[in-house]
Amino acid sequence: MKTLDELYQQMLKRAADGKPIGVEGEPRLIDCLAHPDDHPLVWRVKPCLCPPDEPHSCEEACDWGAIKRGPEGVEVDDSQCVGCQACVDACKLDNLKTRKDIIPVVQELREYDGPIYAMVAPAVAGQFGPDVTMGKLRTAFKRLGFTGMLEVAVFADILTLKEALEFDRNIQSEDQFQLTSCCCPMWIAMIKKLYHQLLPNVPGSVSPMIAGGRTVKALHPKAKTVFIGPCLAKKAERNEPDLVGAVDHVLTYQEVKDLFSVTDIDLASLPEDNVPHASEAGISYAYAGGVAEAVTTTVHQLDPDRKVDIKTRKADGVPACKAMINDILEGNRDGNFFEGMGCIGGCVGGPRAIIKKEEGKANVQAYGKQAFSRTPMENPYVIELLKKLGFPTVEEFLENSHLYDRHFD
């Protein structure tokens, strides 16, 4: 019997070649690859052989209560799973696998008659090799059939501006504070599930991924959007009730790397297709501390003499995020703007990053230094994009930026 990985490679190759993806193998595994939206984010591919009366490593690794015990062993409660992948990494028998969404995307690239945009997360710099520039990557996506490639860092710019404007408006005394980062679904899930009382301190901003999808569809209503990043949790975020519809598919860097492999695209040899749009601030969302730094700089640009200055704290990794939130609840805030990221190192340390987080951060920082603007306030493309969306001034953007709002339960 073919393994899941063998079926995946065979079906992906057939889809890329434009052939029917029907292959011989276990029907359940084939259906999970062909119709991923009908299946959980994490699922068990083989019988659970862990002793039922002993602690299970996957259960102990889950901070969200998503691992349940059933008659056939552990099961994953998709309604509680946030996509941190801790259970998958902890499973000593390699029984738990994460969902792969790329085969339907490849089919859609061949069959859909409207535009399809690839939206790459800011951590993308260097993920596909040291010689693969952003311009070469854009060429590669177009060769795969995408209409174009957008850098989600541009939409991080827009949300930096939004959060800075909201901080400037809302934080007027020393006892007030604001929690971010909207970009990390694990951080937001932690607050929603475990620290619900702090939700009033979270600005109702969507993530850069959702902002990108909504922007594309506002300007091109028939477009399909495909987010590509290092984060499994983004696959869960896409389906949250107040966010559904912005992003049609979420892929990981590894899934896209697999597609480049089966299509024999030599990324390093491709011509450049450069369209630089993001500022250094938006690009910095990829690593821990980048959001706080971006918002701080923008707040100072908005009002360099404000009486209550922005004072940031950051935490990365679930234990550190919990510790920071517990400090807030105990009154030991020592700050008024708090950034949390679920992965150690931030997005560059995501479970589906291809390279090590230290190398990823260095690549992102080097790419950020090449940007034509330092912050969204200095980025003419951001101002032009806001005007296309009907916001002639940044003040009007703050008052009417409902396109980028979200509504927590």
N, C-alpha and C positions, 0 to 999 in steps of 0.2 A: 504494500500500500504506500502511495506517495505521501511524503510529509507535506505539511502546510507550505514550507518554504519552496519545495520542489513545484508544487501546484502554482504558487504565486509567480515564480519565474516563468513557468511555461505559459500561463494565462496572460501575463504582462507582455511577453514577447509576441504572442498571437494578436493581442489587441493593438500593439504598436505596428504590426505588419498589416493591420486591417483585416485580419481573419476572424472568424467566429471563435469565441473564447471557450467553447465547450471542450472539455478534456475528460479523461477517465480519472476517477478518484472518488474519495469520500464525498458524498453530496453535501453534507453539512459544511465542510471546509470550502468547497467550491462556491456554495451560496454566500458564505461570509465574504469571500473575495469579490464575487460578482455584484453583490447587493449589500455593501457594508452598512448602509443606513438602516437596514433591517436588523442589525445585530449590535450587541453592546460594544462599548469602547475597549473593554478588556474581557476576554473570554477564555474558558478552559478548553484546550484542544485534545487532551487525553484524560483518562480516568485519574482521579486524585488518589494517590497511594499513601498519603500521610496517615499515620495512625490516628483514628478518630478521637482517642482519649488523651492525645498530647497536643501541646500548643503548635499551631501552624505558623511557619515563618512569614507567609504572606499576610496572614491575619494580624500578626503583631506589627508588621510594617505599615499597615494602613491606618492613617490618622483620621479617617473620615467615616468609619463604620460601614464601608462598602463591601467588605468580605463577610459572607454569610456561609453557614454550614448547612448543606442539604443532604438528602439521602445518598447522593453519589459523590460527596465530598464538598469542597468549597465552591461557591458560586459568587459572582460579582453582581451586586445590586447597582444597576446602571444609574438609577435615580440618585444614588449617593456618591458615585464615583466622579472625581474631579479630573482624572487623567494624570495623576502625579507619577504613575508607573512604578511606585515603590513595591507593590505586590509582585509585579512581573520580575523585577530585579531580585526580589527575595526568594522567589520560588526555586528551590534547589533542584527540582525535577524538570524544569523548563516546560511546565504544563500550561502556564498562562501566557497568552499572546495579546499584543495590541492590534487594533483594527488597522487595516490597510485600505485606503480609499482611492488609490490611483487608477485602478482599472476602469471604473466608470468615467473618470476624467479623460483618459486616453480615448475612450469610445466617443465621448462628447466632443472632443477636439476634431474628430472625423465627421461627426453627424450633425452637430448643431450649426444652424445657418446664421447665427448672430455672433456678435463679438464675445470673446472670452479673454479675460485679463488675468495674468499671473500677478499676484501681489506678494512680494518677498519681504519677510521680516527683517528688521535692522541688523540682526546677528548674521546675515548672509555673507558678509565680507570674509573671504578666504575659505569658506566652507567647502568649496568645490575644487580647491587647489590654489597654490600661491600665485600661479600665472593666470588665473581666471578672474578678470576684472568685471566690474558691473556692466560695462559695455558689451563684453563678450557673452555674459550671461543673458543679457537682453536679446542678443542675436540668437542664442540657443533656444530661448523660449519661443521666439517667432518661428524658428525652424520646426519646432514641435507642433506648431499650429495655433499658438496663442496670438491674439491680436496685438498684444503689447505686454510689457512688464512694468509694473509700478512699484516704487519703493515705498513701503509702509511707513518709513521714516518721515515722509512728507506729511502723513496724517498724524504722526506723533508730534510734528511741529504744530499742527492745528490744535491738538489737544493740550500741548504745552501752553499755548496762548490762552486757551479756554481755562485751564486750571490756574494759571497765573492771574487772569482777570478775576476769577472767582475768589482766589485768595485775597486779592487786593480789595475786593468788595466785602467779603465776609469776615475776615480776621481783623478786628478793630480794637481788641483788648488782649491783655496777656493771658486771660483764661480761655481763649478760644483756640481751636486747633482744627487741622484738616488732615484726613488720611487719603493717601493715594497708594499704590499706583494702579490706575485703571487698566494698564497694559497686561497685568498678571492675573489670569483667571483663578489661580490657586489662592492668591492673596485675597481676592474678592470673595471667593468661596469660603475661606476661613472666617472672614468677618460675618458673612451671611449665616453660616451654619453654627459657629461657635461664639461669636461676639456680636450678636444681633443688635445689642444696645448701642453700638458705636456706628451703626449705619447712618444716623443723621450727620455724622462728621465726614462721610464719604461723598464728595461731589458726584452728582448723577451723570458721570461722563462714560460714554462707551470706550472700549479699547481702540487703539489705532487700527487693529484689524477690522473691527466693525465699522469704524469711521471710514476706512477705505472702501469697504463694500458699499456702504450707503451713499458715499460720494459718487462712486462709479455709476451706480444705478440711478442716482438723481440726474446725472448728466447723460447717461446712455441707458434708458429704461429696459432695453432688451438684452443688456449685457449679462454674462455669467462671470462670477468672480471666484478665483481659486487662491486661497491663502497658502503660503509655503513658509514653514518655519521650523524651529527646533523643539516645538512644544506639543506634546500629546494633548494637554489640557485644552488647547484651542479647538480640538475636535468636539469637546463637550460644550465649550462656550458657544460655539456656532449654533447649537440647538436650544439654548436657553430661551424660554418663552418670549421675553421682551426683545430678543435679538434675532429671532428667526427671520430669514429672508435676505439678510445683508450679504452673507457669504454662502456660496453654493457648495463649495468643497474646501476641506482643509487637508493639506498634504504636509509631510515632513521632508526635511532636506534629504533624508535617506531614501524615501520613496522616489523623489525626483532624480536622485543619483542613480537609482536602479533604472529609471526610464532612459536617462542619458546613456547608460551602459547598453541596454538592449537595442537602442537605435544607433549605436556606434557614432555618437556625436563627440568629436574631439574638441572639447571646450577651449583648450588653450590655443588652438590654431584658428579660432573664429575671428572675423573682423569685429572691430569695435562699433557699438551703437550707443553712444553716450548721450544721456539726457539728464544731467545733474539737476535735481530739484530740492533735495532735503538740506537742511542746515546741519551744522555739527551737533546742535542740541538734540534734534530729532534722531539723528544717527546714534547718539549716546544712550538712547533707551535700551539698547541691547545688553548693557551690563549694569550691575548693581551700583546704585548711586547716581546713575546717569539721569534718571527722571528728576530727582531732587535738585541736581545741579542745573538742569535745563530750566526748571521752574524758578529756581532762585535767581538765576541771571535775568530771566524775563520779568520777574517781579521788580527787580531793581531798575530795569529799563522803564517799566511803567511808572514807577514812583520811587526815585532814588532817595527821597527824603521822608518816606513814610515813618510814622511814629513807632509802629509795632513792626520790627524787622522780621523777616522770615528766618526761622531757625530750624534746620532740618535734622532728622534722624533717619537712619536707614537700617534695614535688616534683610538678610537673604538666607534662604533655607527655612523650612517650616519651624524647627525649634527656635531659631533666633527671632522669627516673626512673632511666634507665640509669646516669647519672653518680652519683646518690645510692647506688645499689646497689653500684657499683664502689668507692665510698668505704668502704662497709661491709665489703666483701671485703678491702680493703687495710688495714683496721683504723682508718680515720679516721671513726669512727662519729659522735662528737659528739652522741649522743642515744641513747635506748633505746626510742623509739616512733616508727616511720617510716610516714608516710602517702604513698601514691603514687596519682596519678590520671593516666590516659592522655591526657586532653584538656587543653589549656592553659586554665586557669581553672576546671578541674573540670567537673562535669556541665553547668553553664550554658554551657560552651564545646563541648558535644557536637555532632557533625556534623549532627544533625537538630534542633537548637534553631532556633526561628523568629526569635528576636531576638538581638542582639549580646550577647556574654558579659558585658560591663560593665553593660549594662542589666539583663540577667538576674540578675546578682549583687545589684544594688541592689534589685530587686523582691523577691528572696528574703529579703534582710536586712530589708526593711521588713515583709514578711509575718511573719517570725520575731519581730519586736518586738511583734506583736499577740498572740502566743501567751500562754496563761494560765500556763504554767510555763516555766522556763528550762531544766531538765534532766529526764531520765527519772525521776530520784530524786524529783522534785517533781510528777511527772505522775500524777494519780490514775487516769487512763484506762489507763495502762500497767500499774499495779498491779492494776487490775480485770481487764484482759485476761489477765494472767499467772495470776490466780486461776481464770479460766474455763478456762484450759488445764491446770489442775491444779498450779500452783505457788503454795502459800500464802505463801511467803517468798522473798525474792531469793536467799537462800543455797541454798534447794532448787532454784531456777531454775538456778543455776550448776552444781550437781551433776547435774541431770537434764534439761538443756536440749537433749536429742538432736534435738528437732524442728528446731533451728536449727544443727545440726552439718553439716559436709560432710567428705568423705573424699577427700583428694588422692591421686593415683596415686603 
